[in-house]
Amino acid sequence: MGTETSSVPVTVADALPHLRAGRLTGGDDLTANRPAKHLIARRRTYFRQHAVAVLRGRLTRNPDAHHREMRHRITGARAAADELWKLVARRPVWRVLQSVQSDGGALELDQLVIGPGGVFTIHTIYRPAHEVTAEAAWNEARRAQEILRWATRVPITVQPVIVFVRTKEPRVEGSREGVEVLTARELVPWLEKHRPVLTDRELEIVHLAARDRRTWAR
């Protein structure tokens, strides 16, 4: 990474042989996604299926635990998005995609961050009420890496990041090898300190693939 070699595709058409080059239309362009889009949709579905329990919980001040957990996850994803927008505003070369999903929901990313310093998956945690492990974040990053390498032929490494929102002392149980654990306020400074590992061409190719919904259909 970060060097111009013959293994890196020369053109967009060469880089994305399984995709259509050119302007994306309709729902194929993930840059239009709102923060927490996938979580909001899941919460709405849950409410439709369990409306009585959710409303009863509100009336009795004993909230439905699952519905509340989804609300917290939405809040966390939005808070991370707010921090990342500051990064993009200062340094537009960085790209952020919100609510990246594979078909069927096997992979769901709160954010995918692409910049000179590499590619990062963001997994947000809001005021955890139970034990947090690094396994889910690690699995998300490995799957995203596999998909993006297959789509672009750029030998990227995707770094998983767990971002704690409104938690003063982030804590992850068990092994956290290969997974960075940060607070929301630490996220952007941590990203900015990375030395460049992607060339402009590599960055653009990875972003073109990542923003296309069809890339994640694999």
N, C-alpha and C positions, 0 to 999 in steps of 0.2 A: 504494500500500500504506500501511497505517497510518491511513487516513482512511475515514470512513463515507460512501460515495458510492453513487449509484443503480446503479452497475455491479456492486457486490458483492451477492450473493444475500442475501435477507432471512431466509429460513428454510432449514433443512436440506433439506427436500423440494425447494425451489427450487434450492438449490445443487447437489444431486446428482440430476439428472433421470434419469440412467441407472442409478442404484443404488436398492436398497431401503432406505428409512429404517428406523430402529429397531435393535433389538439384533442383533448379528451372532452367528452360531452356527457350531459346528463349526470347520473349518479356514479359514473366511473372515476371522476376526479375527487380524490379524498381530501384535497386541500379545502374543499367546501365544508368539511365536517365540523360540527360544533364540538366543543369540549364535552366529554361524557355522553356523547350521543348514544353509544351502545348501552350505557348504564341507564339512561333515561328511558329508552325503549323497553328494557327489561323490567324496570320498575313499573311502567305503565301496564305491561302485560300481567305482572304479579297483582297489581291493584284490581284489574278486571276480573281476575280469577279468585281473588280473596277480598273483595270489597267489604263484605260484612265484617270480617275479622279486623281489617284495617280501621274501619270507621268505629267499631266497638272499642278498639284500643285507644283511639283518640278521645272518645267520650269518657272512658274510664281512667284516662291518664296512665294506661298500661300499654304502650305502643307495641304493635306487632314487631317482633325482633328482626325478622328478615327484611321487612319494608324499611325499618329504621337503618339497618346496616346498608342497604342500597342507597338511602339518602346520604349517609355519611360518605360512601364511596364517591358519589356524584360531587359532593362538596370538596373532597380531596382532589379529584381529577381537575375540577375547575380552579382550585388554588394553584396547582402545579402549572396549569395552562397560563394563569396570570403571570407567574414568574417567567415562564418561557417566552411570553410575548415581549417582556422587557429585553431579553436577549436578542430576539429577532429585530426589535426596533433599533437597538444599538448596532447590531452586526447582521445585516440582511443576508449575508452569505449562509448563515445558519437557517435550516428549514425545520419546521415542526408540523407533524401530521397528528391530528386528533382522532381518537376512537377508531383505530385500525383493527379490522376484523377479517378473519378468514371465513369462507362460506361454511355455514353450519355452526359458527361460533367456537370452533375448537381453539382458535387463537384470538385473544382480545387484548389489545394494547391500549392503555390510557393515552400514552403519547409515544411517538417514534421521533427521535431527534437525529438530524443528519447535519453534520458540519465538518469543517476542516479537521477537527479533533476526533472524528470518527462517527460511529452510529450507536445510538443508545435507546434502549427501551425503558420507559418510565412506568413503574408500578406504584401507585399511590396508596398510602395507608392513613386513614383519618381516625385519630383517637382510638387506637385498638382496644377492643373489649376482651380480646382473647390472645393467645400466643401467636406470634408472627414468625414464620420461617421464610427462608430465602428460596425455597424450592420452586414456587410458582413463578417468581421473577426470573429465575435462572432458566426454567423451561421455556418461558415466553421468548427470551433472548435467543436461545439456541434455535428455536423454530423460526423466528424471524430471520436469523442469520442464514439458515438453510434455504429459505424461500428467496431471499434477496441474492444470495450467491448463485442460485440456479437461474434466476431471471436475468442477471446482469453479467455474470462471469467476472465480476470484480471481487477479489479475495478479501472481503471485509471481515472484521470481527465485530460482533454486536455485543456491547457491554450492558448488562442488566443493572438498573438503578432502582432501589426502593426509596421512595420519598415519603417521609412522615410529615403529616400536616397537623399543626396544633398539638404537637407532642414535643416536650422539651428534651426528653432523653430517649431517642430512638433505640429500640432493643429488638434484636432478632435472635430467636432461639436456634441452637444447633449450628451447623456449618453455614458460613456465609462466604465461602471461598469463591472468588470471581464476581461477587455481587457487591456493589457499592451501596452503602446505607447513609442517607442524608436527611436533613430537614429541608422544608421547602425553601427557606432562606439561603441555604447552602448550595442549592442546586445550580443556579446560574454561575456563581463564582467558580464552582468546581468544573463546570463545562468549559468555561473560558480559559482556564489554566492549562488545558490540554494542548500539547504541541501538535502542529499539523501532521496528519497521517494520510489524508486524502488529497489528491490533486484536484484542481477545479473540474477537470473532466470526469474523474471518478465520482466526485460529489454530485455532479449534474446527472450522471447516468443512474446512480443509486436513487436519487430523488425522483427522477422520471419514472423509474420502475415502482418505487414505493408508493407514489401518489396514485397509481393506476389500480383501481379496485380489482381488476382481473389478475394482477400479480398474486393476490392473496387467495385466489380461488383454487390454488393447487392443493 
